[in-house]
Amino acid sequence: MARRWTPMLTLPPLLLLGGCNMVVLDPAGDIARQQGGLVMISTGLMLLIVLPVMALIALFAWRYRAQNRDATYTPDWDHSTQLELVIWAAPLMIIICLGALTWVGTHLLDPYRPLNRIAHGQQVPANTRPLEVQVVALDWKWLFIYPEQGIATVNEFAAPMGRPVHFSISSSSVMNSFYIPALAGQIYAMPGMETTLHAVFNNPGTFDGFSANYSGAGFSSMRFKAKSLTDAQFAQWVDAAKAGNGKLDRAAYLKLEQPSEKVPVQRFASVDADLFDAVVNLCVEPGKMCMRDMMSIDAKGGLGMAGIHNVQKLSYDKFAARGTMPGSGAGTMAATGTPSLDRKMVAALCAPKTPHKVGIAAAAPVDLRPLTGAGLTPPGRAATPLSVAWANANSDTPARPKS
Protein backbone atom coordinates (compact mmCIF):
# COMPACT_ATOMS: atom_id res chain seq x y z
CA MET A 1 0.00 0.00 0.00
CA ALA A 2 2.84 2.40 0.88
CA ARG A 3 4.51 1.81 -2.49
CA ARG A 4 1.26 2.61 -4.27
CA TRP A 5 1.04 6.07 -2.64
CA THR A 6 4.72 6.98 -3.07
CA PRO A 7 4.33 8.54 -6.58
CA MET A 8 1.34 10.54 -5.36
CA LEU A 9 3.37 11.97 -2.48
CA THR A 10 6.13 13.18 -4.82
CA LEU A 11 3.73 14.84 -7.26
CA PRO A 12 2.96 18.06 -5.26
CA PRO A 13 6.64 19.08 -4.94
CA LEU A 14 7.10 18.53 -8.69
CA LEU A 15 4.07 20.71 -9.42
CA LEU A 16 5.53 23.47 -7.25
CA LEU A 17 8.86 23.28 -9.08
CA GLY A 18 7.02 23.58 -12.39
CA GLY A 19 5.92 27.09 -11.43
CA CYS A 20 9.47 28.32 -10.82
CA ASN A 21 10.66 31.13 -13.08
CA MET A 22 14.41 30.81 -13.65
CA VAL A 23 14.77 34.14 -15.48
CA VAL A 24 17.28 35.44 -12.93
CA LEU A 25 19.59 32.46 -13.52
CA ASP A 26 18.75 32.09 -17.21
CA PRO A 27 18.30 35.67 -18.46
CA ALA A 28 18.40 37.20 -21.93
CA GLY A 29 21.04 39.83 -21.20
CA ASP A 30 24.79 39.55 -20.62
CA ILE A 31 24.81 41.75 -17.51
CA ALA A 32 22.03 39.74 -15.86
CA ARG A 33 23.82 36.51 -16.81
CA GLN A 34 27.03 37.68 -15.12
CA GLN A 35 25.05 38.67 -12.04
CA GLY A 36 23.40 35.25 -12.00
CA GLY A 37 26.86 33.67 -12.15
CA LEU A 38 27.88 35.66 -9.08
CA VAL A 39 24.85 34.30 -7.24
CA MET A 40 25.74 30.72 -8.13
CA ILE A 41 29.42 31.09 -7.20
CA SER A 42 28.58 32.80 -3.90
CA THR A 43 26.06 30.09 -3.08
CA GLY A 44 28.61 27.35 -3.84
CA LEU A 45 31.25 28.96 -1.63
CA MET A 46 28.82 29.24 1.25
CA LEU A 47 27.72 25.62 0.81
CA LEU A 48 31.33 24.57 1.42
CA ILE A 49 30.69 25.47 5.05
CA VAL A 50 26.98 24.77 5.34
CA LEU A 51 27.01 21.19 3.99
CA PRO A 52 29.88 19.89 6.19
CA VAL A 53 28.35 21.53 9.27
CA MET A 54 24.96 19.94 8.60
CA ALA A 55 26.59 16.57 7.99
CA LEU A 56 28.67 16.81 11.18
CA ILE A 57 25.59 17.71 13.22
CA ALA A 58 23.91 14.49 12.09
CA LEU A 59 27.11 12.50 12.64
CA PHE A 60 27.71 13.80 16.17
CA ALA A 61 24.08 13.32 17.15
CA TRP A 62 24.25 9.69 16.05
CA ARG A 63 27.71 8.82 17.33
CA TYR A 64 27.36 10.41 20.75
CA ARG A 65 23.80 9.38 21.47
CA ALA A 66 23.02 8.13 24.94
CA GLN A 67 22.61 4.49 23.83
CA ASN A 68 26.11 4.32 22.25
CA ARG A 69 28.24 2.92 25.05
CA ASP A 70 31.30 2.63 22.77
CA ALA A 71 31.64 6.40 22.22
CA THR A 72 34.60 8.00 23.96
CA TYR A 73 33.55 10.07 26.97
CA THR A 74 35.99 12.95 27.75
CA PRO A 75 34.29 15.45 30.04
CA ASP A 76 37.53 17.39 30.65
CA TRP A 77 38.30 17.98 26.94
CA ASP A 78 38.41 21.71 26.12
CA HIS A 79 41.03 22.37 23.42
CA SER A 80 42.26 20.99 20.10
CA THR A 81 44.70 23.02 18.01
CA GLN A 82 44.04 20.96 14.89
CA LEU A 83 40.27 21.32 15.22
CA GLU A 84 40.45 25.07 15.79
CA LEU A 85 42.67 25.50 12.74
CA VAL A 86 40.08 23.74 10.62
CA ILE A 87 37.17 25.65 12.20
CA TRP A 88 38.75 29.08 11.63
CA ALA A 89 40.80 28.56 8.47
CA ALA A 90 38.00 27.29 6.25
CA PRO A 91 35.59 30.21 6.89
CA LEU A 92 38.47 32.68 6.61
CA MET A 93 39.42 31.38 3.16
CA ILE A 94 35.79 31.50 2.01
CA ILE A 95 35.42 35.08 3.28
CA ILE A 96 38.57 36.06 1.38
CA CYS A 97 37.19 34.46 -1.79
CA LEU A 98 33.81 36.15 -1.37
CA GLY A 99 35.49 39.49 -0.71
CA ALA A 100 37.59 39.24 -3.87
CA LEU A 101 34.57 38.14 -5.89
CA THR A 102 32.49 41.02 -4.54
CA TRP A 103 35.19 43.61 -5.22
CA VAL A 104 35.76 42.46 -8.81
CA GLY A 105 32.05 42.05 -9.54
CA THR A 106 31.19 45.45 -8.06
CA HIS A 107 33.60 47.20 -10.41
CA LEU A 108 33.02 45.14 -13.54
CA LEU A 109 29.22 45.23 -13.19
CA ASP A 110 28.95 48.84 -12.06
CA PRO A 111 25.70 50.11 -13.65
CA TYR A 112 27.42 53.40 -14.49
CA ARG A 113 30.23 51.61 -16.35
CA PRO A 114 29.80 51.50 -20.16
CA LEU A 115 29.77 48.01 -21.58
CA ASN A 116 32.98 46.56 -23.02
CA ARG A 117 31.31 43.37 -24.21
CA ILE A 118 27.90 42.24 -25.41
CA ALA A 119 28.38 38.53 -24.66
CA HIS A 120 31.01 36.14 -23.36
CA GLY A 121 34.04 36.45 -25.62
CA GLN A 122 32.34 39.05 -27.83
CA GLN A 123 33.48 42.66 -27.50
CA VAL A 124 31.35 45.67 -28.37
CA PRO A 125 31.87 46.36 -32.10
CA ALA A 126 33.91 49.45 -32.89
CA ASN A 127 31.98 52.70 -33.49
CA THR A 128 28.84 51.22 -31.91
CA ARG A 129 26.76 53.87 -30.18
CA PRO A 130 24.51 52.74 -27.34
CA LEU A 131 20.78 53.19 -27.65
CA GLU A 132 19.80 56.14 -25.45
CA VAL A 133 16.65 55.57 -23.41
CA GLN A 134 15.34 58.04 -20.84
CA VAL A 135 13.14 56.46 -18.18
CA VAL A 136 10.74 58.28 -15.85
CA ALA A 137 8.91 56.49 -13.04
CA LEU A 138 5.41 57.94 -12.79
CA ASP A 139 2.51 57.14 -10.44
CA TRP A 140 1.98 54.28 -11.39
CA LYS A 141 3.44 53.66 -14.80
CA TRP A 142 6.72 53.88 -16.69
CA LEU A 143 7.58 56.46 -19.34
CA PHE A 144 10.29 55.68 -21.91
CA ILE A 145 11.73 58.45 -24.08
CA TYR A 146 13.90 57.68 -27.11
CA PRO A 147 15.70 60.97 -27.91
CA GLU A 148 17.51 59.57 -30.96
CA GLN A 149 14.27 58.28 -32.52
CA GLY A 150 12.16 61.20 -31.23
CA ILE A 151 9.43 58.97 -29.78
CA ALA A 152 8.10 58.02 -26.35
CA THR A 153 6.12 55.11 -24.93
CA VAL A 154 4.26 54.27 -21.74
CA ASN A 155 4.61 50.80 -20.21
CA GLU A 156 6.47 49.45 -23.24
CA PHE A 157 10.22 49.21 -23.79
CA ALA A 158 11.98 47.79 -26.83
CA ALA A 159 15.62 47.48 -27.86
CA PRO A 160 17.54 45.70 -30.61
CA MET A 161 19.60 42.65 -29.72
CA GLY A 162 23.34 43.06 -29.56
CA ARG A 163 23.26 46.84 -29.16
CA PRO A 164 24.20 48.32 -25.76
CA VAL A 165 21.46 50.32 -24.06
CA HIS A 166 22.21 53.39 -21.95
CA PHE A 167 19.37 54.13 -19.52
CA SER A 168 19.01 57.56 -17.89
CA ILE A 169 16.52 57.08 -15.06
CA SER A 170 14.57 59.52 -12.88
CA SER A 171 11.22 59.78 -11.10
CA SER A 172 8.42 62.33 -10.99
CA SER A 173 7.43 61.94 -7.33
CA VAL A 174 8.67 59.22 -4.97
CA MET A 175 11.54 56.74 -5.19
CA ASN A 176 10.97 53.68 -7.34
CA SER A 177 13.16 50.81 -8.51
CA PHE A 178 13.62 50.09 -12.22
CA TYR A 179 14.07 46.35 -12.73
CA ILE A 180 14.05 44.05 -15.77
CA PRO A 181 15.28 40.69 -14.38
CA ALA A 182 16.07 39.29 -17.83
CA LEU A 183 18.23 42.31 -18.73
CA ALA A 184 20.12 43.60 -15.68
CA GLY A 185 19.87 44.27 -11.97
CA GLN A 186 17.61 46.86 -10.44
CA ILE A 187 18.53 50.52 -9.99
CA TYR A 188 16.64 53.21 -8.14
CA ALA A 189 14.67 56.02 -9.79
CA MET A 190 14.60 59.14 -7.60
CA PRO A 191 13.01 62.58 -8.11
CA GLY A 192 15.43 65.40 -8.76
CA MET A 193 18.20 62.91 -9.58
CA GLU A 194 19.40 60.94 -12.59
CA THR A 195 20.74 57.40 -12.26
CA THR A 196 22.36 55.35 -15.00
CA LEU A 197 22.22 51.75 -16.16
CA HIS A 198 24.05 50.01 -19.02
CA ALA A 199 22.77 46.69 -20.38
CA VAL A 200 22.31 44.64 -23.54
CA PHE A 201 19.90 42.00 -24.85
CA ASN A 202 21.39 38.79 -26.27
CA ASN A 203 18.29 36.69 -26.88
CA PRO A 204 14.93 37.59 -28.46
CA GLY A 205 11.71 37.59 -26.51
CA THR A 206 9.28 39.61 -24.44
CA PHE A 207 10.08 39.95 -20.76
CA ASP A 208 8.58 41.51 -17.66
CA GLY A 209 9.75 44.75 -16.10
CA PHE A 210 8.44 46.30 -12.91
CA SER A 211 9.17 48.44 -9.88
CA ALA A 212 10.94 46.57 -7.09
CA ASN A 213 10.30 49.33 -4.54
CA TYR A 214 6.90 49.99 -2.95
CA SER A 215 5.63 53.39 -4.08
CA GLY A 216 1.96 53.64 -3.18
CA ALA A 217 -1.47 52.25 -3.90
CA GLY A 218 -0.87 51.39 -7.57
CA PHE A 219 2.53 49.80 -7.04
CA SER A 220 1.39 46.23 -7.80
CA SER A 221 0.23 47.27 -11.30
CA MET A 222 3.39 49.23 -12.12
CA ARG A 223 4.58 46.74 -14.73
CA PHE A 224 5.64 46.93 -18.36
CA LYS A 225 6.82 44.70 -21.21
CA ALA A 226 10.46 44.71 -22.33
CA LYS A 227 10.93 43.52 -25.92
CA SER A 228 14.19 42.19 -27.35
CA LEU A 229 13.96 42.60 -31.13
CA THR A 230 16.09 42.20 -34.20
CA ASP A 231 17.30 45.37 -35.93
CA ALA A 232 14.57 45.07 -38.55
CA GLN A 233 11.86 44.48 -35.95
CA PHE A 234 13.07 47.44 -33.89
CA ALA A 235 12.96 49.70 -36.96
CA GLN A 236 9.38 48.57 -37.62
CA TRP A 237 8.48 49.22 -33.98
CA VAL A 238 9.88 52.76 -34.21
CA ASP A 239 8.03 53.40 -37.47
CA ALA A 240 4.78 52.21 -35.89
CA ALA A 241 5.27 54.64 -33.02
CA LYS A 242 6.01 57.53 -35.40
CA ALA A 243 2.89 56.71 -37.38
CA GLY A 244 0.71 57.79 -34.46
CA ASN A 245 -0.54 61.29 -33.78
CA GLY A 246 0.36 61.71 -30.13
CA LYS A 247 2.83 64.41 -29.08
CA LEU A 248 4.43 64.36 -25.66
CA ASP A 249 5.03 68.00 -24.83
CA ARG A 250 5.08 69.55 -21.37
CA ALA A 251 1.32 69.97 -21.18
CA ALA A 252 0.78 66.33 -22.16
CA TYR A 253 3.37 65.21 -19.62
CA LEU A 254 1.67 67.13 -16.79
CA LYS A 255 -1.53 65.31 -17.66
CA LEU A 256 0.26 61.95 -17.95
CA GLU A 257 1.97 62.22 -14.57
CA GLN A 258 -1.34 62.33 -12.71
CA PRO A 259 -1.67 59.15 -10.58
CA SER A 260 -3.35 56.31 -12.47
CA GLU A 261 -3.30 52.51 -12.33
CA LYS A 262 -3.20 49.71 -14.91
CA VAL A 263 -2.43 52.12 -17.74
CA PRO A 264 -2.42 50.47 -21.19
CA VAL A 265 0.49 50.87 -23.59
CA GLN A 266 0.69 54.32 -25.15
CA ARG A 267 2.94 55.60 -27.93
CA PHE A 268 3.84 59.17 -28.81
CA ALA A 269 4.99 60.04 -32.32
CA SER A 270 7.05 63.01 -31.10
CA VAL A 271 8.43 64.26 -27.82
CA ASP A 272 9.77 67.52 -26.43
CA ALA A 273 13.56 67.31 -26.71
CA ASP A 274 14.08 69.03 -23.33
CA LEU A 275 11.37 67.17 -21.43
CA PHE A 276 13.57 64.69 -19.55
CA ASP A 277 15.97 67.44 -18.49
CA ALA A 278 13.01 69.44 -17.15
CA VAL A 279 11.70 66.36 -15.29
CA VAL A 280 15.04 65.82 -13.58
CA ASN A 281 15.28 69.50 -12.63
CA LEU A 282 11.63 69.63 -11.43
CA CYS A 283 10.69 72.48 -13.75
CA VAL A 284 8.23 71.03 -16.27
CA GLU A 285 5.65 73.65 -15.28
CA PRO A 286 5.96 76.96 -17.19
CA GLY A 287 7.52 79.74 -15.15
CA LYS A 288 9.11 77.49 -12.56
CA MET A 289 12.81 77.80 -11.80
CA CYS A 290 14.85 74.70 -12.62
CA MET A 291 16.78 73.05 -9.83
CA ARG A 292 20.11 73.50 -11.65
CA ASP A 293 19.47 77.26 -11.87
CA MET A 294 18.68 77.43 -8.17
CA MET A 295 21.89 75.59 -7.32
CA SER A 296 23.86 77.91 -9.64
CA ILE A 297 22.45 80.95 -7.86
CA ASP A 298 23.17 79.44 -4.45
CA ALA A 299 26.75 78.67 -5.51
CA LYS A 300 27.23 82.35 -6.36
CA GLY A 301 25.96 83.50 -2.98
CA GLY A 302 22.24 83.83 -3.66
CA LEU A 303 20.19 86.77 -4.91
CA GLY A 304 20.38 88.81 -1.74
CA MET A 305 17.57 91.17 -0.79
CA ALA A 306 16.62 91.64 -4.44
CA GLY A 307 15.39 88.06 -4.70
CA ILE A 308 13.80 87.55 -1.29
CA HIS A 309 10.28 87.69 -2.73
CA ASN A 310 11.12 84.98 -5.27
CA VAL A 311 11.82 82.37 -2.59
CA GLN A 312 8.38 81.04 -1.67
CA LYS A 313 7.29 77.95 0.21
CA LEU A 314 8.14 74.83 -1.80
CA SER A 315 5.20 72.73 -0.60
CA TYR A 316 4.59 71.45 -4.14
CA ASP A 317 7.87 69.54 -4.16
CA LYS A 318 8.35 68.77 -0.48
CA PHE A 319 5.07 67.66 1.03
CA ALA A 320 3.00 66.11 -1.75
CA ALA A 321 3.42 63.95 -4.82
CA ARG A 322 3.83 65.95 -7.99
CA GLY A 323 0.56 66.73 -9.67
CA THR A 324 -1.66 65.67 -6.78
CA MET A 325 -2.23 68.98 -4.98
CA PRO A 326 -5.57 70.81 -5.43
CA GLY A 327 -5.55 72.92 -8.55
CA SER A 328 -2.41 71.32 -9.92
CA GLY A 329 -4.02 69.19 -12.57
CA ALA A 330 -3.21 69.42 -16.22
CA GLY A 331 -6.75 70.63 -16.90
CA THR A 332 -6.04 73.90 -15.14
CA MET A 333 -2.93 74.39 -17.20
CA ALA A 334 -4.60 73.37 -20.46
CA ALA A 335 -7.37 75.91 -19.90
CA THR A 336 -5.21 78.85 -18.87
CA GLY A 337 -1.77 78.02 -20.24
CA THR A 338 -0.24 78.56 -16.80
CA PRO A 339 -0.24 76.61 -13.54
CA SER A 340 -2.88 77.29 -10.92
CA LEU A 341 -2.15 80.28 -8.68
CA ASP A 342 -2.55 78.24 -5.49
CA ARG A 343 0.62 76.29 -6.22
CA LYS A 344 3.74 77.56 -4.52
CA MET A 345 7.00 77.45 -6.44
CA VAL A 346 10.18 79.36 -7.03
CA ALA A 347 9.62 81.40 -10.17
CA ALA A 348 12.17 81.41 -12.94
CA LEU A 349 14.43 84.37 -13.59
CA CYS A 350 14.97 86.06 -16.91
CA ALA A 351 18.47 84.86 -17.74
CA PRO A 352 20.16 83.80 -20.98
CA LYS A 353 20.27 80.04 -21.39
CA THR A 354 23.32 77.99 -22.22
CA PRO A 355 23.34 74.21 -22.80
CA HIS A 356 22.71 72.42 -19.47
CA LYS A 357 23.47 75.56 -17.50
CA VAL A 358 21.63 78.77 -16.85
CA GLY A 359 23.65 81.52 -15.24
CA ILE A 360 23.23 85.19 -14.42
CA ALA A 361 24.82 87.32 -17.11
CA ALA A 362 27.75 89.42 -15.96
CA ALA A 363 26.78 93.08 -15.81
CA ALA A 364 29.02 96.06 -16.43
CA PRO A 365 30.31 97.84 -13.30
CA VAL A 366 27.88 100.44 -12.02
CA ASP A 367 29.04 103.69 -10.46
CA LEU A 368 27.22 103.76 -7.13
CA ARG A 369 28.43 107.19 -6.01
CA PRO A 370 25.43 109.13 -7.37
CA LEU A 371 23.04 106.81 -5.52
CA THR A 372 21.89 107.22 -1.95
CA GLY A 373 21.53 104.32 0.45
CA ALA A 374 23.32 102.37 3.16
CA GLY A 375 26.94 103.51 3.41
CA LEU A 376 26.51 106.45 1.00
CA THR A 377 26.67 110.08 1.95
CA PRO A 378 23.33 111.91 1.72
CA PRO A 379 23.34 114.95 -0.57
CA GLY A 380 24.58 118.15 1.09
CA ARG A 381 26.65 116.40 3.72
CA ALA A 382 30.38 115.95 3.91
CA ALA A 383 31.68 112.49 3.13
CA THR A 384 32.85 110.43 6.07
CA PRO A 385 35.82 108.06 5.98
CA LEU A 386 33.38 105.12 6.25
CA SER A 387 31.32 106.21 3.26
CA VAL A 388 34.42 106.87 1.19
CA ALA A 389 35.74 103.37 1.96
CA TRP A 390 32.39 101.81 1.05
CA ALA A 391 32.21 103.75 -2.24
CA ASN A 392 35.76 102.82 -3.18
CA ALA A 393 35.01 99.14 -2.58
CA ASN A 394 32.03 99.25 -4.96
CA SER A 395 33.32 101.46 -7.76
CA ASP A 396 36.10 101.47 -10.32
CA THR A 397 36.73 105.20 -9.74
CA PRO A 398 38.00 105.98 -6.22
CA ALA A 399 36.03 108.61 -4.36
CA ARG A 400 37.61 111.39 -2.34
CA PRO A 401 36.19 113.21 0.64
CA LYS A 402 35.27 116.80 0.04
CA SER A 403 37.60 119.33 1.62
C-alpha positions in Angstrom: 0.0 0.0 0.0 2.8 2.4 0.9 4.5 1.8 -2.5 1.3 2.6 -4.3 1.0 6.1 -2.6 4.7 7.0 -3.1 4.3 8.5 -6.6 1.3 10.5 -5.4 3.4 12.0 -2.5 6.1 13.2 -4.8 3.7 14.8 -7.3 3.0 18.1 -5.3 6.6 19.1 -4.9 7.1 18.5 -8.7 4.1 20.7 -9.4 5.5 23.5 -7.3 8.9 23.3 -9.1 7.0 23.6 -12.4 5.9 27.1 -11.4 9.5 28.3 -10.8 10.7 31.1 -13.1 14.4 30.8 -13.6 14.8 34.1 -15.5 17.3 35.4 -12.9 19.6 32.5 -13.5 18.7 32.1 -17.2 18.3 35.7 -18.5 18.4 37.2 -21.9 21.0 39.8 -21.2 24.8 39.6 -20.6 24.8 41.7 -17.5 22.0 39.7 -15.9 23.8 36.5 -16.8 27.0 37.7 -15.1 25.0 38.7 -12.0 23.4 35.3 -12.0 26.9 33.7 -12.2 27.9 35.7 -9.1 24.9 34.3 -7.2 25.7 30.7 -8.1 29.4 31.1 -7.2 28.6 32.8 -3.9 26.1 30.1 -3.1 28.6 27.4 -3.8 31.2 29.0 -1.6 28.8 29.2 1.3 27.7 25.6 0.8 31.3 24.6 1.4 30.7 25.5 5.1 27.0 24.8 5.3 27.0 21.2 4.0 29.9 19.9 6.2 28.4 21.5 9.3 25.0 19.9 8.6 26.6 16.6 8.0 28.7 16.8 11.2 25.6 17.7 13.2 23.9 14.5 12.1 27.1 12.5 12.6 27.7 13.8 16.2 24.1 13.3 17.1 24.3 9.7 16.0 27.7 8.8 17.3 27.4 10.4 20.8 23.8 9.4 21.5 23.0 8.1 24.9 22.6 4.5 23.8 26.1 4.3 22.3 28.2 2.9 25.0 31.3 2.6 22.8 31.6 6.4 22.2 34.6 8.0 24.0 33.6 10.1 27.0 36.0 12.9 27.7 34.3 15.4 30.0 37.5 17.4 30.6 38.3 18.0 26.9 38.4 21.7 26.1 41.0 22.4 23.4 42.3 21.0 20.1 44.7 23.0 18.0 44.0 21.0 14.9 40.3 21.3 15.2 40.4 25.1 15.8 42.7 25.5 12.7 40.1 23.7 10.6 37.2 25.7 12.2 38.8 29.1 11.6 40.8 28.6 8.5 38.0 27.3 6.3 35.6 30.2 6.9 38.5 32.7 6.6 39.4 31.4 3.2 35.8 31.5 2.0 35.4 35.1 3.3 38.6 36.1 1.4 37.2 34.5 -1.8 33.8 36.1 -1.4 35.5 39.5 -0.7 37.6 39.2 -3.9 34.6 38.1 -5.9 32.5 41.0 -4.5 35.2 43.6 -5.2 35.8 42.5 -8.8 32.0 42.1 -9.5 31.2 45.4 -8.1 33.6 47.2 -10.4 33.0 45.1 -13.5 29.2 45.2 -13.2 29.0 48.8 -12.1 25.7 50.1 -13.6 27.4 53.4 -14.5 30.2 51.6 -16.4 29.8 51.5 -20.2 29.8 48.0 -21.6 33.0 46.6 -23.0 31.3 43.4 -24.2 27.9 42.2 -25.4 28.4 38.5 -24.7 31.0 36.1 -23.4 34.0 36.4 -25.6 32.3 39.1 -27.8 33.5 42.7 -27.5 31.4 45.7 -28.4 31.9 46.4 -32.1 33.9 49.5 -32.9 32.0 52.7 -33.5 28.8 51.2 -31.9 26.8 53.9 -30.2 24.5 52.7 -27.3 20.8 53.2 -27.6 19.8 56.1 -25.4 16.7 55.6 -23.4 15.3 58.0 -20.8 13.1 56.5 -18.2 10.7 58.3 -15.9 8.9 56.5 -13.0 5.4 57.9 -12.8 2.5 57.1 -10.4 2.0 54.3 -11.4 3.4 53.7 -14.8 6.7 53.9 -16.7 7.6 56.5 -19.3 10.3 55.7 -21.9 11.7 58.5 -24.1 13.9 57.7 -27.1 15.7 61.0 -27.9 17.5 59.6 -31.0 14.3 58.3 -32.5 12.2 61.2 -31.2 9.4 59.0 -29.8 8.1 58.0 -26.3 6.1 55.1 -24.9 4.3 54.3 -21.7 4.6 50.8 -20.2 6.5 49.5 -23.2 10.2 49.2 -23.8 12.0 47.8 -26.8 15.6 47.5 -27.9 17.5 45.7 -30.6 19.6 42.6 -29.7 23.3 43.1 -29.6 23.3 46.8 -29.2 24.2 48.3 -25.8 21.5 50.3 -24.1 22.2 53.4 -21.9 19.4 54.1 -19.5 19.0 57.6 -17.9 16.5 57.1 -15.1 14.6 59.5 -12.9 11.2 59.8 -11.1 8.4 62.3 -11.0 7.4 61.9 -7.3 8.7 59.2 -5.0 11.5 56.7 -5.2 11.0 53.7 -7.3 13.2 50.8 -8.5 13.6 50.1 -12.2 14.1 46.4 -12.7 14.1 44.1 -15.8 15.3 40.7 -14.4 16.1 39.3 -17.8 18.2 42.3 -18.7 20.1 43.6 -15.7 19.9 44.3 -12.0 17.6 46.9 -10.4 18.5 50.5 -10.0 16.6 53.2 -8.1 14.7 56.0 -9.8 14.6 59.1 -7.6 13.0 62.6 -8.1 15.4 65.4 -8.8 18.2 62.9 -9.6 19.4 60.9 -12.6 20.7 57.4 -12.3 22.4 55.4 -15.0 22.2 51.8 -16.2 24.0 50.0 -19.0 22.8 46.7 -20.4 22.3 44.6 -23.5 19.9 42.0 -24.9 21.4 38.8 -26.3 18.3 36.7 -26.9 14.9 37.6 -28.5 11.7 37.6 -26.5 9.3 39.6 -24.4 10.1 39.9 -20.8 8.6 41.5 -17.7 9.7 44.8 -16.1 8.4 46.3 -12.9 9.2 48.4 -9.9 10.9 46.6 -7.1 10.3 49.3 -4.5 6.9 50.0 -2.9 5.6 53.4 -4.1 2.0 53.6 -3.2 -1.5 52.2 -3.9 -0.9 51.4 -7.6 2.5 49.8 -7.0 1.4 46.2 -7.8 0.2 47.3 -11.3 3.4 49.2 -12.1 4.6 46.7 -14.7 5.6 46.9 -18.4 6.8 44.7 -21.2 10.5 44.7 -22.3 10.9 43.5 -25.9 14.2 42.2 -27.3 14.0 42.6 -31.1 16.1 42.2 -34.2 17.3 45.4 -35.9 14.6 45.1 -38.5 11.9 44.5 -35.9 13.1 47.4 -33.9 13.0 49.7 -37.0 9.4 48.6 -37.6 8.5 49.2 -34.0 9.9 52.8 -34.2 8.0 53.4 -37.5 4.8 52.2 -35.9 5.3 54.6 -33.0 6.0 57.5 -35.4 2.9 56.7 -37.4 0.7 57.8 -34.5 -0.5 61.3 -33.8 0.4 61.7 -30.1 2.8 64.4 -29.1 4.4 64.4 -25.7 5.0 68.0 -24.8 5.1 69.6 -21.4 1.3 70.0 -21.2 0.8 66.3 -22.2 3.4 65.2 -19.6 1.7 67.1 -16.8 -1.5 65.3 -17.7 0.3 62.0 -17.9 2.0 62.2 -14.6 -1.3 62.3 -12.7 -1.7 59.1 -10.6 -3.4 56.3 -12.5 -3.3 52.5 -12.3 -3.2 49.7 -14.9 -2.4 52.1 -17.7 -2.4 50.5 -21.2 0.5 50.9 -23.6 0.7 54.3 -25.2 2.9 55.6 -27.9 3.8 59.2 -28.8 5.0 60.0 -32.3 7.0 63.0 -31.1 8.4 64.3 -27.8 9.8 67.5 -26.4 13.6 67.3 -26.7 14.1 69.0 -23.3 11.4 67.2 -21.4 13.6 64.7 -19.6 16.0 67.4 -18.5 13.0 69.4 -17.2 11.7 66.4 -15.3 15.0 65.8 -13.6 15.3 69.5 -12.6 11.6 69.6 -11.4 10.7 72.5 -13.8 8.2 71.0 -16.3 5.7 73.7 -15.3 6.0 77.0 -17.2 7.5 79.7 -15.1 9.1 77.5 -12.6 12.8 77.8 -11.8 14.9 74.7 -12.6 16.8 73.1 -9.8 20.1 73.5 -11.6 19.5 77.3 -11.9 18.7 77.4 -8.2 21.9 75.6 -7.3 23.9 77.9 -9.6 22.5 80.9 -7.9 23.2 79.4 -4.4 26.7 78.7 -5.5 27.2 82.3 -6.4 26.0 83.5 -3.0 22.2 83.8 -3.7 20.2 86.8 -4.9 20.4 88.8 -1.7 17.6 91.2 -0.8 16.6 91.6 -4.4 15.4 88.1 -4.7 13.8 87.6 -1.3 10.3 87.7 -2.7 11.1 85.0 -5.3 11.8 82.4 -2.6 8.4 81.0 -1.7 7.3 77.9 0.2 8.1 74.8 -1.8 5.2 72.7 -0.6 4.6 71.4 -4.1 7.9 69.5 -4.2 8.3 68.8 -0.5 5.1 67.7 1.0 3.0 66.1 -1.8 3.4 64.0 -4.8 3.8 66.0 -8.0 0.6 66.7 -9.7 -1.7 65.7 -6.8 -2.2 69.0 -5.0 -5.6 70.8 -5.4 -5.6 72.9 -8.6 -2.4 71.3 -9.9 -4.0 69.2 -12.6 -3.2 69.4 -16.2 -6.7 70.6 -16.9 -6.0 73.9 -15.1 -2.9 74.4 -17.2 -4.6 73.4 -20.5 -7.4 75.9 -19.9 -5.2 78.8 -18.9 -1.8 78.0 -20.2 -0.2 78.6 -16.8 -0.2 76.6 -13.5 -2.9 77.3 -10.9 -2.1 80.3 -8.7 -2.5 78.2 -5.5 0.6 76.3 -6.2 3.7 77.6 -4.5 7.0 77.5 -6.4 10.2 79.4 -7.0 9.6 81.4 -10.2 12.2 81.4 -12.9 14.4 84.4 -13.6 15.0 86.1 -16.9 18.5 84.9 -17.7 20.2 83.8 -21.0 20.3 80.0 -21.4 23.3 78.0 -22.2 23.3 74.2 -22.8 22.7 72.4 -19.5 23.5 75.6 -17.5 21.6 78.8 -16.9 23.6 81.5 -15.2 23.2 85.2 -14.4 24.8 87.3 -17.1 27.8 89.4 -16.0 26.8 93.1 -15.8 29.0 96.1 -16.4 30.3 97.8 -13.3 27.9 100.4 -12.0 29.0 103.7 -10.5 27.2 103.8 -7.1 28.4 107.2 -6.0 25.4 109.1 -7.4 23.0 106.8 -5.5 21.9 107.2 -2.0 21.5 104.3 0.5 23.3 102.4 3.2 26.9 103.5 3.4 26.5 106.4 1.0 26.7 110.1 1.9 23.3 111.9 1.7 23.3 115.0 -0.6 24.6 118.1 1.1 26.7 116.4 3.7 30.4 115.9 3.9 31.7 112.5 3.1 32.9 110.4 6.1 35.8 108.1 6.0 33.4 105.1 6.3 31.3 106.2 3.3 34.4 106.9 1.2 35.7 103.4 2.0 32.4 101.8 1.1 32.2 103.7 -2.2 35.8 102.8 -3.2 35.0 99.1 -2.6 32.0 99.2 -5.0 33.3 101.5 -7.8 36.1 101.5 -10.3 36.7 105.2 -9.7 38.0 106.0 -6.2 36.0 108.6 -4.4 37.6 111.4 -2.3 36.2 113.2 0.6 35.3 116.8 0.0 37.6 119.3 1.6 
